[in-house]
Amino acid sequence: MNVERETIRDIAVSVGAVGLFVAALAWVGLTYGGNGLTETGAIAVVAAIVLFVFLMTGIGVWMAHQQ
């Protein structure tokens, strides 16, 4: 299998961003969980999703300009 160096970099950056998102969701669950997600926890989940969307958009723009 012959994979270009840029492709491996793109995969690593994307996997890292997804890992960060999963870690953020785990942190929210541990912090605001318990017997159910509190109202503050729900806002934190929405904030994590929004930040993830912006992060992936930024990564996509950055990757598009690397060529």
N, CA, C and O atoms as a Tinker XYZ file with bonds, in Angstrom:
   268  protein
     1  N      0.851000   -1.165000    0.000000    73     2
     2  CA     0.000000    0.000000    0.000000    64     1     3
     3  C      0.898000    1.230000    0.000000    63     2     4     5
     4  O      1.802000    1.356000    0.826000    81     3
     5  N      0.643000    2.113000   -0.916000    73     3     6
     6  CA     1.450000    3.301000   -1.064000    64     5     7
     7  C      0.605000    4.520000   -0.696000    63     6     8     9
     8  O     -0.207000    4.986000   -1.494000    81     7
     9  N      0.807000    5.034000    0.530000    73     7    10
    10  CA     0.027000    6.168000    1.011000    64     9    11
    11  C      0.944000    7.381000    1.110000    63    10    12    13
    12  O      2.051000    7.298000    1.641000    81    11
    13  N      0.469000    8.495000    0.597000    73    11    14
    14  CA     1.264000    9.714000    0.625000    64    13    15
    15  C      1.368000   10.276000    2.039000    63    14    16    17
    16  O      0.496000   10.058000    2.879000    81    15
    17  N      2.442000   10.994000    2.276000    73    15    18
    18  CA     2.697000   11.580000    3.592000    64    17    19
    19  C      1.590000   12.556000    4.003000    63    18    20    21
    20  O      1.211000   12.598000    5.173000    81    19
    21  N      1.069000   13.342000    3.054000    73    19    22
    22  CA     0.020000   14.301000    3.355000    64    21    23
    23  C     -1.270000   13.603000    3.780000    63    22    24    25
    24  O     -1.997000   14.101000    4.639000    81    23
    25  N     -1.547000   12.460000    3.181000    73    23    26
    26  CA    -2.752000   11.703000    3.544000    64    25    27
    27  C     -2.656000   11.201000    4.972000    63    26    28    29
    28  O     -3.636000   11.252000    5.715000    81    27
    29  N     -1.506000   10.725000    5.356000    73    27    30
    30  CA    -1.309000   10.249000    6.731000    64    29    31
    31  C     -1.452000   11.409000    7.706000    63    30    32    33
    32  O     -2.044000   11.251000    8.773000    81    31
    33  N     -0.913000   12.583000    7.348000    73    31    34
    34  CA    -1.054000   13.769000    8.197000    64    33    35
    35  C     -2.521000   14.157000    8.340000    63    34    36    37
    36  O     -2.977000   14.459000    9.442000    81    35
    37  N     -3.260000   14.150000    7.235000    73    35    38
    38  CA    -4.678000   14.498000    7.277000    64    37    39
    39  C     -5.457000   13.539000    8.167000    63    38    40    41
    40  O     -6.312000   13.965000    8.944000    81    39
    41  N     -5.169000   12.270000    8.057000    73    39    42
    42  CA    -5.849000   11.267000    8.879000    64    41    43
    43  C     -5.514000   11.477000   10.351000    63    42    44    45
    44  O     -6.403000   11.426000   11.202000    81    43
    45  N     -4.250000   11.710000   10.655000    73    43    46
    46  CA    -3.829000   11.893000   12.045000    64    45    47
    47  C     -4.478000   13.126000   12.670000    63    46    48    49
    48  O     -4.921000   13.080000   13.817000    81    47
    49  N     -4.536000   14.222000   11.921000    73    47    50
    50  CA    -5.153000   15.441000   12.442000    64    49    51
    51  C     -6.650000   15.223000   12.668000    63    50    52    53
    52  O     -7.190000   15.662000   13.683000    81    51
    53  N     -7.308000   14.564000   11.756000    73    51    54
    54  CA    -8.747000   14.315000   11.889000    64    53    55
    55  C     -9.049000   13.376000   13.052000    63    54    56    57
    56  O     -9.981000   13.613000   13.820000    81    55
    57  N     -8.274000   12.329000   13.178000    73    55    58
    58  CA    -8.476000   11.392000   14.285000    64    57    59
    59  C     -8.208000   12.083000   15.619000    63    58    60    61
    60  O     -8.908000   11.836000   16.601000    81    59
    61  N     -7.195000   12.945000   15.654000    73    59    62
    62  CA    -6.917000   13.703000   16.874000    64    61    63
    63  C     -8.071000   14.612000   17.258000    63    62    64    65
    64  O     -8.413000   14.715000   18.436000    81    63
    65  N     -8.674000   15.271000   16.279000    73    63    66
    66  CA    -9.815000   16.150000   16.551000    64    65    67
    67  C    -11.018000   15.361000   17.055000    63    66    68    69
    68  O    -11.716000   15.803000   17.968000    81    67
    69  N    -11.258000   14.210000   16.470000    73    67    70
    70  CA   -12.370000   13.360000   16.928000    64    69    71
    71  C    -12.086000   12.847000   18.334000    63    70    72    73
    72  O    -12.989000   12.785000   19.167000    81    71
    73  N    -10.839000   12.479000   18.599000    73    71    74
    74  CA   -10.466000   12.039000   19.944000    64    73    75
    75  C    -10.682000   13.134000   20.973000    63    74    76    77
    76  O    -11.139000   12.863000   22.084000    81    75
    77  N    -10.356000   14.368000   20.612000    73    75    78
    78  CA   -10.587000   15.504000   21.494000    64    77    79
    79  C    -12.074000   15.692000   21.758000    63    78    80    81
    80  O    -12.476000   15.997000   22.881000    81    79
    81  N    -12.890000   15.513000   20.727000    73    79    82
    82  CA   -14.346000   15.632000   20.880000    64    81    83
    83  C    -14.892000   14.553000   21.815000    63    82    84    85
    84  O    -15.718000   14.835000   22.682000    81    83
    85  N    -14.431000   13.332000   21.636000    73    83    86
    86  CA   -14.884000   12.238000   22.499000    64    85    87
    87  C    -14.449000   12.494000   23.944000    63    86    88    89
    88  O    -15.215000   12.251000   24.876000    81    87
    89  N    -13.224000   12.983000   24.130000    73    87    90
    90  CA   -12.745000   13.302000   25.476000    64    89    91
    91  C    -13.586000   14.410000   26.108000    63    90    92    93
    92  O    -13.884000   14.359000   27.301000    81    91
    93  N    -13.970000   15.411000   25.312000    73    91    94
    94  CA   -14.812000   16.489000   25.830000    64    93    95
    95  C    -16.178000   15.958000   26.251000    63    94    96    97
    96  O    -16.706000   16.355000   27.290000    81    95
    97  N    -16.744000   15.072000   25.456000    73    95    98
    98  CA   -18.039000   14.491000   25.829000    64    97    99
    99  C    -17.921000   13.623000   27.080000    63    98   100   101
   100  O    -18.816000   13.623000   27.925000    81    99
   101  N    -16.832000   12.894000   27.197000    73    99   102
   102  CA   -16.614000   12.075000   28.399000    64   101   103
   103  C    -16.470000   12.969000   29.629000    63   102   104   105
   104  O    -17.007000   12.662000   30.693000    81   103
   105  N    -15.747000   14.070000   29.477000    73   103   106
   106  CA   -15.586000   15.001000   30.595000    64   105   107
   107  C    -16.933000   15.595000   31.015000    63   106   108   109
   108  O    -17.223000   15.711000   32.206000    81   107
   109  N    -17.744000   15.965000   30.038000    73   107   110
   110  CA   -19.067000   16.507000   30.351000    64   109   111
   111  C    -19.901000   15.452000   31.073000    63   110   112   113
   112  O    -20.585000   15.762000   32.048000    81   111
   113  N    -19.846000   14.218000   30.601000    73   111   114
   114  CA   -20.608000   13.157000   31.249000    64   113   115
   115  C    -20.167000   12.899000   32.675000    63   114   116   117
   116  O    -20.997000   12.681000   33.557000    81   115
   117  N    -18.867000   12.922000   32.903000    73   115   118
   118  CA   -18.353000   12.696000   34.252000    64   117   119
   119  C    -18.622000   13.883000   35.171000    63   118   120   121
   120  O    -18.870000   13.703000   36.363000    81   119
   121  N    -18.572000   15.086000   34.626000    73   119   122
   122  CA   -18.748000   16.281000   35.445000    64   121   123
   123  C    -20.217000   16.559000   35.747000    63   122   124   125
   124  O    -20.570000   16.858000   36.888000    81   123
   125  N    -21.063000   16.462000   34.742000    73   123   126
   126  CA   -22.462000   16.844000   34.900000    64   125   127
   127  C    -23.414000   15.663000   34.888000    63   126   128   129
   128  O    -24.631000   15.852000   34.903000    81   127
   129  N    -22.885000   14.447000   34.862000    73   127   130
   130  CA   -23.723000   13.252000   34.805000    64   129   131
   131  C    -24.302000   12.912000   36.164000    63   130   132   133
   132  O    -24.833000   13.774000   36.864000    81   131
   133  N    -24.194000   11.666000   36.520000    73   131   134
   134  CA   -24.759000   11.219000   37.789000    64   133   135
   135  C    -26.042000   10.459000   37.515000    63   134   136   137
   136  O    -26.036000    9.420000   36.855000    81   135
   137  N    -27.138000   10.988000   38.028000    73   135   138
   138  CA   -28.443000   10.352000   37.825000    64   137   139
   139  C    -29.131000   10.839000   36.556000    63   138   140   141
   140  O    -30.299000   10.524000   36.326000    81   139
   141  N    -28.452000   11.569000   35.767000    73   139   142
   142  CA   -28.993000   12.123000   34.531000    64   141   143
   143  C    -28.241000   13.393000   34.210000    63   142   144   145
   144  O    -27.576000   13.967000   35.072000    81   143
   145  N    -28.343000   13.819000   33.006000    73   143   146
   146  CA   -27.628000   15.019000   32.581000    64   145   147
   147  C    -28.379000   16.252000   33.048000    63   146   148   149
   148  O    -29.574000   16.394000   32.787000    81   147
   149  N    -27.683000   17.139000   33.735000    73   147   150
   150  CA   -28.308000   18.364000   34.219000    64   149   151
   151  C    -28.485000   19.353000   33.072000    63   150   152   153
   152  O    -28.007000   19.128000   31.960000    81   151
   153  N    -29.172000   20.438000   33.359000    73   151   154
   154  CA   -29.381000   21.471000   32.343000    64   153   155
   155  C    -28.044000   22.080000   31.918000    63   154   156   157
   156  O    -27.820000   22.341000   30.736000    81   155
   157  N    -27.174000   22.302000   32.878000    73   155   158
   158  CA   -25.848000   22.827000   32.564000    64   157   159
   159  C    -25.058000   21.831000   31.729000    63   158   160   161
   160  O    -24.323000   22.221000   30.822000    81   159
   161  N    -25.207000   20.545000   32.033000    73   159   162
   162  CA   -24.539000   19.511000   31.253000    64   161   163
   163  C    -25.026000   19.468000   29.821000    63   162   164   165
   164  O    -24.242000   19.262000   28.894000    81   163
   165  N    -26.322000   19.664000   29.641000    73   163   166
   166  CA   -26.873000   19.677000   28.280000    64   165   167
   167  C    -26.316000   20.845000   27.476000    63   166   168   169
   168  O    -26.018000   20.704000   26.290000    81   167
   169  N    -26.178000   21.990000   28.122000    73   167   170
   170  CA   -25.582000   23.141000   27.443000    64   169   171
   171  C    -24.123000   22.854000   27.115000    63   170   172   173
   172  O    -23.638000   23.249000   26.055000    81   171
   173  N    -23.424000   22.176000   28.008000    73   171   174
   174  CA   -22.022000   21.829000   27.762000    64   173   175
   175  C    -21.894000   20.857000   26.591000    63   174   176   177
   176  O    -20.944000   20.959000   25.815000    81   175
   177  N    -22.824000   19.922000   26.447000    73   175   178
   178  CA   -22.801000   19.002000   25.310000    64   177   179
   179  C    -23.017000   19.760000   24.006000    63   178   180   181
   180  O    -22.315000   19.524000   23.022000    81   179
   181  N    -23.974000   20.660000   23.997000    73   179   182
   182  CA   -24.228000   21.465000   22.803000    64   181   183
   183  C    -22.999000   22.314000   22.473000    63   182   184   185
   184  O    -22.627000   22.437000   21.306000    81   183
   185  N    -22.376000   22.891000   23.482000    73   183   186
   186  CA   -21.169000   23.691000   23.263000    64   185   187
   187  C    -20.049000   22.825000   22.694000    63   186   188   189
   188  O    -19.324000   23.265000   21.802000    81   187
   189  N    -19.899000   21.601000   23.197000    73   187   190
   190  CA   -18.864000   20.700000   22.674000    64   189   191
   191  C    -19.122000   20.364000   21.210000    63   190   192   193
   192  O    -18.186000   20.300000   20.412000    81   191
   193  N    -20.375000   20.152000   20.857000    73   191   194
   194  CA   -20.716000   19.850000   19.465000    64   193   195
   195  C    -20.417000   21.047000   18.565000    63   194   196   197
   196  O    -19.844000   20.893000   17.487000    81   195
   197  N    -20.808000   22.237000   19.013000    73   195   198
   198  CA   -20.567000   23.448000   18.218000    64   197   199
   199  C    -19.065000   23.672000   18.039000    63   198   200   201
   200  O    -18.610000   23.972000   16.936000    81   199
   201  N    -18.300000   23.529000   19.115000    73   199   202
   202  CA   -16.849000   23.698000   19.014000    64   201   203
   203  C    -16.227000   22.656000   18.094000    63   202   204   205
   204  O    -15.281000   22.955000   17.365000    81   203
   205  N    -16.754000   21.435000   18.125000    73   203   206
   206  CA   -16.254000   20.387000   17.247000    64   205   207
   207  C    -16.520000   20.734000   15.780000    63   206   208   209
   208  O    -15.659000   20.527000   14.925000    81   207
   209  N    -17.691000   21.252000   15.496000    73   207   210
   210  CA   -18.023000   21.640000   14.119000    64   209   211
   211  C    -17.092000   22.751000   13.643000    63   210   212   213
   212  O    -16.583000   22.702000   12.523000    81   211
   213  N    -16.870000   23.753000   14.496000    73   211   214
   214  CA   -15.946000   24.836000   14.120000    64   213   215
   215  C    -14.522000   24.319000   13.973000    63   214   216   217
   216  O    -13.812000   24.726000   13.053000    81   215
   217  N    -14.093000   23.434000   14.859000    73   215   218
   218  CA   -12.751000   22.862000   14.769000    64   217   219
   219  C    -12.567000   22.087000   13.469000    63   218   220   221
   220  O    -11.550000   22.246000   12.794000    81   219
   221  N    -13.534000   21.256000   13.115000    73   219   222
   222  CA   -13.421000   20.471000   11.888000    64   221   223
   223  C    -13.497000   21.373000   10.649000    63   222   224   225
   224  O    -12.853000   21.091000    9.638000    81   223
   225  N    -14.274000   22.448000   10.723000    73   223   226
   226  CA   -14.314000   23.404000    9.618000    64   225   227
   227  C    -12.956000   24.070000    9.446000    63   226   228   229
   228  O    -12.458000   24.197000    8.328000    81   227
   229  N    -12.363000   24.490000   10.545000    73   227   230
   230  CA   -11.041000   25.096000   10.494000    64   229   231
   231  C     -9.987000   24.138000    9.969000    63   230   232   233
   232  O     -9.126000   24.529000    9.181000    81   231
   233  N    -10.048000   22.898000   10.396000    73   231   234
   234  CA    -9.106000   21.892000    9.908000    64   233   235
   235  C     -9.303000   21.675000    8.415000    63   234   236   237
   236  O     -8.326000   21.553000    7.676000    81   235
   237  N    -10.537000   21.626000    7.964000    73   235   238
   238  CA   -10.817000   21.444000    6.545000    64   237   239
   239  C    -10.288000   22.580000    5.697000    63   238   240   241
   240  O     -9.722000   22.353000    4.628000    81   239
   241  N    -10.471000   23.807000    6.172000    73   239   242
   242  CA    -9.950000   24.967000    5.447000    64   241   243
   243  C     -8.431000   24.925000    5.423000    63   242   244   245
   244  O     -7.815000   25.183000    4.389000    81   243
   245  N     -7.825000   24.599000    6.560000    73   243   246
   246  CA    -6.365000   24.511000    6.635000    64   245   247
   247  C     -5.832000   23.446000    5.681000    63   246   248   249
   248  O     -4.849000   23.677000    4.977000    81   247
   249  N     -6.479000   22.283000    5.657000    73   247   250
   250  CA    -6.033000   21.204000    4.761000    64   249   251
   251  C     -6.202000   21.588000    3.288000    63   250   252   253
   252  O     -5.375000   21.224000    2.451000    81   251
   253  N     -7.252000   22.310000    2.979000    73   251   254
   254  CA    -7.485000   22.708000    1.585000    64   253   255
   255  C     -6.416000   23.682000    1.101000    63   254   256   257
   256  O     -6.096000   23.710000   -0.087000    81   255
   257  N     -5.866000   24.477000    2.009000    73   255   258
   258  CA    -4.854000   25.455000    1.618000    64   257   259
   259  C     -3.443000   24.903000    1.674000    63   258   260   261
   260  O     -2.495000   25.618000    1.350000    81   259
   261  N     -3.279000   23.654000    2.074000    73   259   262
   262  CA    -1.951000   23.046000    2.168000    64   261   263
   263  C     -1.433000   22.618000    0.800000    63   262   264   265
   264  O     -0.228000   22.421000    0.646000    81   263
   265  N     -2.279000   22.471000   -0.172000    73   263   266
   266  CA    -1.874000   21.941000   -1.461000    64   265   267
   267  C     -1.208000   22.943000   -2.300000    63   266   268
   268  O     -0.808000   22.640000   -3.424000    81   267
